[in-house]
Amino acid sequence: MAATEGVLLGMGNPLLDISAVVDDAFLAKYDIKLNNAILAEEKHLPMYDELASKSNVEYIAGGATQNSIRVAQWMLQTPGATSYMGCIGKDKFGEEMKKNAQAAGVTAHYYEDETAPTGTCAVCVVGGERSLIANLSAANCYKSEHLKKPENWALVEKAKYIYIAGFFLTVSPDSIQLVAEHAAANNKVFLMNLSAPFICEFFRDAQEKVLPYADYIFGNETEAKIFAKVRGWETENIEEIALKISQLPLASGKQKRIAVITQGADPVVVAEDGKVKTFPVILLPKEKLVDTNGAGDAFVGGFLSQLAQGKSIEDSVRAGCYAANVIIQRPGCTYPEKPDFN
């Protein structure tokens, strides 16, 4: 079954990635850990200009949810199968974002903030591993008023699958609640991502409120361990944690939950119906790795592309692994013209 128009909707923080290869001294200077994702503090602000001045700098439309939606759109190859909402500024980067979404075939309804600049994300790459420092700016200004406008709510009505990364919990929990409740009431599939250790740690209350609505919860092994630790589960076993996540309480109207945890080069763990399955990923020789930026987002995008066509979990995981494998061989969350997945 081919994907229908607007079948998949994403909402999140649209950020322009400013990506460059840096060295350990650069990480030390700005107090940055590899494989982490954080929000920018005062001390990080000069870093954006420093990255922008590097000869190897690249600008790529990003933001976790937007990446996943773009990848799903690329995998589906049906124009307008996906849509996306988030907030950008009225500026050069915002225009860049609109062009990029259009070129990707995504129906993007951005809320344009008059005062704040378009959000950016510093992507510091060392030895293929990445660290993300997000300066949300306009992305932080998304309001549920925009969501409620008839032309925007129409995207929600049309979608059968709605995906929101955990990062959006820091911006507009009320918007998430609206679509989560809509999904529960209308038998739609609502999917969330743990997204980052800091979300699991410092936005636990907002996360707790929305998790009962999530039919699928994605995350990586680091996030899963923090999620478990915050809840006092006293285990670092990923299969056990995935099982526990899948068995957390459900909102009324929800039948069951599936937890999907990625572990870099180690197998993907899927917990469903009290059982755990693991799926090997496609291994990549080290010399082919460009950077891991967008790998998790791409996995979700690939997964969603099959799920939205009514395919099995197995096929969805396979597509997720395929998409992640393509993305890590390229800078940022970018992909060739056509997918080669069957």
N, C-alpha and C positions, 0 to 999 in steps of 0.2 A: 504494500500500500504506500503510495507516494505521499509526501507531506503536503498538507493543505496550507493555504495562505494563513499566516498569523498563528499557526498551531503552537508555537513556542514563544513565550514572552520572558524577557529578563529585565530586572530593575537593579540599578546599582550606582556606583561612583565612576563616572567616565573620567579617566585620567590620561593625560598624554605622557607616555613613558619617555624619559630622557635617559637613554641607555649608553653606557660607555664601559670599556674595560679599564679597570683601575688596579692599583697595587695594594699590598698590605698596609703600607704607610698611609695611604688615603683612608682605608678603613679605620686605622688607629686614630688618625686625626679627627675623624667625625664620630668615633666611638660606635662603630657599626659591626654587627656580627653577621657572618655569612648565613645563608638559608633562613633568614628571618624576614618578617614583614612588620613594619612599625609605622606609626604616625610621626610626622616630622615635629621636632621640638625646635625651640629658638636656636640651639647650637648647630642644627642641621641646615638652616636657611642659606648660608653662604655657599653650601655645597652645590646647589642647583646651577649657579653661574659657573662654578669651577668645572662641573661636568660638561656644561654647554660649551665651554671654551676648548674642550679636548678635541683633537683632530679626528678621533674615531667615534665621535658622538652620533647617535641615531635617534630620531624622533618617531615613535610608533604609537598609534592610538591604542590605549590600554584601559586598565581598570579590570578587575577580576571577572565580573559578570559580563561586561562587554566583550572581553576576550572569549569567554565560553560561548556566547551567542554568535560571535563572528565565526568561530570554528564550526559550530553546529550548522550555521548557514552555508559555509564552504562545503561541508560534508553532504548536506542535503541537495545543494545545487538547484533548488526551486526558489526563484526570486520571491522575496517577501514572505518566506515560510516563517521567518523569525522577526520579532520586534523587540524594541528596547527603550527604556526610559531612564533618565538621570539628569543631573543639572550641570550645565556648562556656563562659562562666562561669554559675554559679547566681545570676543577678541580674536586674534589671529589663530591661537590654539583651538578655540571653539569652532572656527570655520574649518580648520584642518580636521577636526573630529567629525563634523557633519559630512565633509567630502569623503572621509574614510569609511563611514558607516554606509553611505550611499554606494560607494564602489564595492563594498562587501555584500551588497544586496539585502542589508538589514533595514527594516522600517524603523527609523529612530525618531522618537518624539522627545526632543530635549527641552527641558525647562531652562530658559536663558536668564541668568541672573544679571541684573544691571550693574551691580557694584563689585562683585568678586571676580577675580580672574579664573580662567579655566584651571581645574586642578591638574597637578603634575605628579609624576612618580619617578623618583631617582632610582635607576636600576644600576647597581654597582656590580660589575662582573669580575670575578677573580677565578681563574682556572676552571671556567665553565659553570661555577656555582654563582648564584645571585643573591643579592640582598636588596630589599625594597623599602624605600622610605617615601611615604605618600604625604604630599602637601595638598590636602583636600580642596582648600579654597572654595570655589563655586560648587564643587560636588557636595560639599557640606550643607548647601542651602536648599536642597530639594524639599519641597513641601507637598503634603498630601492634597492641597488645593489643586495642584497641577494634575495629579492622578485622577481627581474627581471630575475634571472637565470632560464633557461627553465624548469628545474626539479621542481622549486618552483612555478613558474608562472602556471605550469600545475595544481597545487592544486587549484589555483584561477579559472582556466578555468573549472575544473571539478565541483566545488562547485555551488550549486544553492542558498545556504543561506550563508551569510558571516557576522560574528558577531565580533565586536571590542569594547572593553570597553573604556570609555573615558580616562582612565589612559594612553593609548598609544599615546594620543595627545601630551603628554609632551616628547615623544621619537621620533616618526617618522610620523609627519603629512603628509609628502609627500607619504609615503607608504599607508596611509589611503586613501588619495585622489585618488591614482591609482586604488585601488580596488573599491572605491565608484563609480568612473566614469565607471569602467568596469561593475559594477552591473547595473547602470542606462542604459548603452548602450545595455546590453544583457538581459534585463528584469529579472534580478535576485533580490533576496530580501537582502537588506543591513540593518543590525541592529546595533544600538549604545546604549551605556549606559552612563548616566550622571556621574556615578561612585563615585564622591566625591564632597563635597562642594567646595574644593579648585580648582577643575577643572572648575566648573561653574563660580567661581569668578575670578581666575587668568589666565585661559586659554580660556577666552571667545572668543577671535578672532579666534583661531584655531578651537574651537567648532562651531562657527557660519559658518565657511567655509564648514564644512562637514555635518552639520545637514540637509540641503536641500536634501541630498542624502539618508537620513535615512527613510526607510519604517516603522521601529519600533524604538521607543525610550523608554528605560527602565530607571527607577530610583527609589529611595525610597523617603519618604516624606520629609526628611531633605534636600536632594539634590534638590527636586522639589521646595521647598520654597526659597532656595538660588537662584536657576535658575530664579525664578519669581522676586525676589528682585533686582537682578542685572539688570533685564530688566525694572524695575520700574512698574511692573504690579499691585502693591498695593493690593495684595490679598494673604491670607495664606490658602485659601480654596483649598484643593487638587484636588477636582473634576474640579473646575474652571481652575486651573493651567494645569491639564492634557489636558483639552479641548483646551486651548490656545497653548500648545506644539503641539498637533495634527494638529493645524491649521497654524503653522508657514510655510513660503514659501517652495515650493518644487522645486527641480532641474528638468530640462526638462527630460522627460522619466519616471518620477515618478507620479503615479496616486493619491495616498493618503498616509496619515501617521496615524499610530496607536500609542498612548502613553499608556504605562503600568507602573503605579506607585504602588509600594508595601508600606505597612505601618506597618511593624512588625506584631503584632497580630490582627491589624485592617484589614478590607477588602481591597482587591486589586482593584484599580481603573483603568478602561480601557476606553479611549476616542477614538471614531472612528466615522467618518461620522457625526460630530456635535452632537453626543450623548454620554452619559456617562453611563457605567454599573459598578456595584460593585460586587465582588465575595468574599464570606467569606473564610477565611483561616482555616486550620485544627488546632483547638486549642490544646495546649499541657499543661498538668499540670506542674506547676513550677518545681516540683521535678524531672521531666524527662528531663528538659533542661540541656544540658552539656555546650555548648557554641554556640553563634550566628555566629561565624566565618564561612563564606562561605554560609550563608543563602540566601543572595541576589543573589550570583553567582549560587547557586543550583536552585533557582527559575527560573532564566534565562535558565539554562541547561535543566530543565524539560520542560519548555515552548518550547524551540527550538526542543526538541526531537519529539514533536507532530507536530509542525509546519512543520518540515522537512519531515513529512509523509503526508502532505496535510490535517491535521486535523483542526478542527475549533478552533477559539479563546477560546471558552469555555473549550474545551478539553485541550488546551495548558496551560491555567491558572490553571486548575485542576492538571495537571501534574507538573506544577511549584510549586504549593502549596504542593503537595505530596513530591517532591524532597527536598524542604526546610525543611519540617517536619522531614524527615529522617535525614538530615544533622545536625540539631540542637540538635539531641539526641546523637551525637557522637562528639569526639574532632576533630576540624578542618573540612576541606571539605573532609570527608571520607564517605564511604557507604558500606552496606553489599554486598555479592557476587552478588545477583540478586535483581532486583526491584520487588515490589509486587504491581504493578499499572495496573488497567484495565479500 
